[in-house]
């Protein structure tokens, strides 16, 4: 699947789904270029992963919301002769609450990270990817991309952007060596605290929640199989199909009830 000199770039790699993706790729003996916030434990994680299968693990601690950060990531890869044949745009931030109650800094950070960083990283590496025998772009979105979510309005909107950005890119790149996949998990239990909180959540949330390791495996499998749309979990797939058949107004009322129970 890879030559020894190729690398998989993963953003937001120090925790949550990003960490699970890094671990999954390590188990598949991929060389990695990991990116995450400073003081997030990225260096320690990189050293740990490098010991597992002898993979080469490169890392860069940087805040992707900074204006020049995406270009710095690209420049690091070029300077260090890292041939990136897989890009996993995972870095993102969420939030919960009515739009009017959000801080301006929170709104700006979500847009800069969820939308701008993903877009620019893809943009900078795209022409390099075209020169390879085969290349992959995996964009981590959310089930929230399919429906407007009250009290998560901006988050869902940013994930919808990732969905349509990925779909449009696939159309542009049809007939090339690049496959673009978007992943749409529902709830993801990334730590014991979240697992415990899910016990108090609605039934829908309980049955659609997966461990981050499960999501990572499904996501990487789907990417390698050139799947353009990846919806992890049987229950989440069921609700996705139901959502396609129901009128939009009914879907929105259901979503409102689900999230009112989780608030």
Residue, then its C-alpha position, 0 to 999 in steps of 0.5 A: x500500500x505504501x513505499x517506505x518513504x511515504x507519510x500519512x499526515x494527521x492533524x489534531x493527532x494528540x487526543x480523541x479521534x486523531x490519536x485513535x487514527x494515529x494508533x490505527x495507522x501505526x498498527x498498519x505500519x504507516x509512516x506518520x506526520x502528526x500535527x497537534x497543539x503545543x503542549x498537547x502531549x504530541x511529542x510523547x505520543x510520537x515517541x511511543x508510536x515509533x516504538x510499536x512497529x518501527x515506523x518513522x513518526x514525524x511531528x509538528x506542534x502548532x496551532x492551526x488557527x494561526x494565519x500561517x500555520x497551514x503553510x508552515x505544515x506544508x513547508x515542514x513536509x517539503x523541508x524534511x522531504x516527507x512525501x505525503x500520500x495521505x492527508x487526514x484532516x481531523x483537527x476540529x473543535x465543537x461546542x454547545x449552546x445557543x449562538x447568541x451566547x457564544x464568545x466571539x473568540x469561540x466562533x472564530x476558532x471554530x471557523x478557522x480550525x474546522x473550515x480554514x485549516x482543512x481547506x488550506x492544508x488540502x489546497x497546499x498539498x493537492x498538486x503534490x498528491x497528483x504526482x503520486x500513483x495513488x493518494x487519499x484525502x480523509x476529512x473527518x466530518x460529523x453526522x451533524x453535517x446532514x442536519x441543522x442542529x439547534x445549540x450546535x448550529x455553527x459546528x454542524x454548519x462547519x461539518x456540512x462545509x466539509x461534506x460538500x467540500x469533499x464531494x465537490x473535490x471528488x467531482x473535480x478529481x474524477x479520473x485522477x489518482x486521488x480519492x477524497x473521503x468524508x467520515x460522519x460519526x455520530x457520538x464518539x466516546x473519546x475518554x471515560x468521562x464522555x462514556x459515563x455522560x452517555x449513560x444519561x443521554x437519549x436512547x438515540x445518542x446511546x446506540x449511535x455512540x462508538x469508541x474512537x478506536x472503532x471510528x478510526x478503524x472504520x475510517x481508515x478501512x473506508x479510505x483505503x477502499x476509496x469510499x467517498x462517504x463513510x458513516x460509522x456504525x450500523x445504528x448511525x447508518x440506519x438513521x442516515x437512511x431514515x433521514x434521507x426519506x423523511x421530510x426535512x421539517x420532521x427531521x429537524x423536530x426529531x433532532x431538536x428533541x434529541x438535543x433537548x434531552x442532552x442539554 
